[in-house]
């Protein structure tokens, strides 16, 4: 079985907090959206994605 190596390029991330644990990331996303309305939506992160940790994890893995 051949394994594929993947590289995460953090300089390509909109913000490093997007990769925080789901509970923290969802809370930070909500706060960010409050400060910068529609900025996350413009990146494809809809408000439904940061309702809670489970929603965040689902969004992140799909």
C-alpha positions as CSV (number, residue, x, y, z in Angstrom):
1,X,0.0,0.0,0.0
2,X,1.4,3.3,-1.0
3,X,1.0,6.3,1.3
4,X,0.5,9.8,0.0
5,X,2.3,12.5,1.8
6,X,0.4,15.8,2.2
7,X,1.8,19.2,3.1
8,X,-0.1,21.9,4.9
9,X,1.0,25.3,3.8
10,X,0.1,27.6,6.6
11,X,1.0,30.7,4.5
12,X,-2.0,29.8,2.3
13,X,-4.5,29.9,5.2
14,X,-6.7,33.0,5.6
15,X,-6.1,32.9,9.4
16,X,-4.3,30.4,11.5
17,X,-7.2,30.3,14.0
18,X,-9.2,28.5,11.3
19,X,-7.1,25.5,12.3
20,X,-7.7,25.8,16.1
21,X,-9.7,23.1,17.9
22,X,-13.3,23.1,16.5
23,X,-14.9,24.7,19.6
24,X,-12.4,27.6,19.6
25,X,-12.5,28.0,15.9
26,X,-16.3,28.2,15.8
27,X,-16.3,30.9,18.5
28,X,-13.5,32.8,16.8
29,X,-15.3,32.7,13.5
30,X,-18.5,34.1,15.1
31,X,-16.5,36.9,16.7
32,X,-14.7,37.6,13.4
33,X,-18.0,37.7,11.5
34,X,-19.3,40.2,14.0
35,X,-16.3,42.4,13.4
36,X,-16.1,41.9,9.7
37,X,-19.5,41.1,8.4
38,X,-19.6,38.8,5.3
39,X,-15.8,38.5,5.2
40,X,-16.0,34.8,6.0
41,X,-18.9,34.2,3.7
42,X,-16.8,35.7,0.9
43,X,-14.2,32.9,1.6
44,X,-17.0,30.3,1.5
45,X,-17.5,29.9,5.2
46,X,-21.2,30.4,5.8
47,X,-22.6,31.2,9.2
48,X,-24.0,27.7,9.5
49,X,-20.4,26.4,9.6
50,X,-19.7,28.1,12.9
51,X,-22.9,27.5,14.9
52,X,-21.0,25.0,17.1
53,X,-18.0,22.7,17.1
54,X,-19.8,19.9,15.3
55,X,-20.9,22.2,12.5
56,X,-17.3,23.5,12.2
57,X,-15.9,20.0,12.0
58,X,-18.4,19.0,9.4
59,X,-17.6,22.1,7.3
60,X,-13.9,21.6,7.7
61,X,-13.9,18.0,6.6
62,X,-16.2,18.3,3.6
